[in-house]
């Protein structure tokens, strides 16, 4: 079986975007799992430094036309090099139109990574989403039931047989389950994410500043994020930076390698997330694999990880329409509950680690499920 894995052609740094990190790691794991399966890539020249497989680089004359050109280019490669299936890992609305128009009849797996993309759907793309969901040759994959429900709600159909749920996998590092310290012996929280309103990072640092909680935060406000057109985003980033600079309890990194982040996770007391829109939460999955207790705001995708033995959730109903100060008080109340559970050993690193295994969070689990799906889509395509 030959798979053509299509990634965003304009990304030169493949280590900072969740969908591309996932796409590369999935492809490499599939290659390792089965000698009869070959995964090659379409992407930018930078991708050639990260994989040993073939990388095809499309000519992209402008940002505006990059996706359209990439899909057309991928189709050409697919046909000329006799690939069996195309897997698209680009979370961009315009991809829906391109799959529907350019790849009709070709076996395609499209992983829809982000709920924010679905949330910004316009009527322009509704028809294409419905076409994909009803196609025998295209399989849409979401990382959580929450994401699938968004897709179904948007297209006004209650169920799609061609929308699968496969949780995003995490790459296993050596000694993954070994904690550097027990959570009860640690005194710092850790947060990872982009600095934008949907991730609610300003509220995280405000909370830690007010109640003097030690925090390590790995967060970037990239140019790509600034170009997303969110009003007031620069002011939001500036506020975040100012709080980090003035608070002696907050250590902020703009960028660390994945292994460096995992090392910090294994030494932390808990992972904190106040994200308001989370389709799944790849860094949450990483924290669970690292045996790190989870302290989070109730959110559709993140609820996949919910467990009394591993986490404490802040109900959205308790902060609805409350002032900032009142919200911070609610966070502190639930954080005290988390601390009690950690100190009383109701939540331990082992209980979190075992829960991550039960959820099937390793990339190997994810890759096996995708391989099964690849076969299904190819067979379905032949029948059609």
VENZIVEN-V110812 format. One line per field, one symbol per residue. ss: DSSP state (2 for helix, 1 for strand, 0 for the rest). psi: psi as a letter, one per 30 degrees, with the letter a starting at -180 (. if undefined). Layout:
ss->???
psi->???
This chain:
ss->011111000000000002222222222222222000011111002222200000110000000002222222222222220000111100000222222222000001111100222220002222222222220001111100222222222200000000111000010000000000002220011111110022202222222222000111111100222200000022222222222222000111100002222222200001111000000002222222200001111000022220000011110222000002222222222222222222200000222222222220012222222222222222222220
psi->kkkjjklkffjfjgffkeeeeeeeeeeeeeeeekffkkjllkalfffffflflkkkjljjfleegeeeeeeeeeeeeeeeghlfkkjkhjikefeeeeeeeegkfkjkkjjjekfeeefgklfefeeeeeeeffkffkkkkkfleeeeeeeeeeghkfkkfgjljjkklkkklkhegjkelkefglgklkkklljleefhfeeeeeeeeeghkkkkkjkkileeeegfgkkgeeeeeeeeeeeeefkffkkkkeklleeeeeeeefglelkkjgkfjjediefeeeeefggklkjlkkkeeffefkkffflkkjkefffkglleeeeeeeeeefeeeeeeeefggfkleeeeeeeeeefhfkeeeeeeeeeeeeeeeeeeeee.
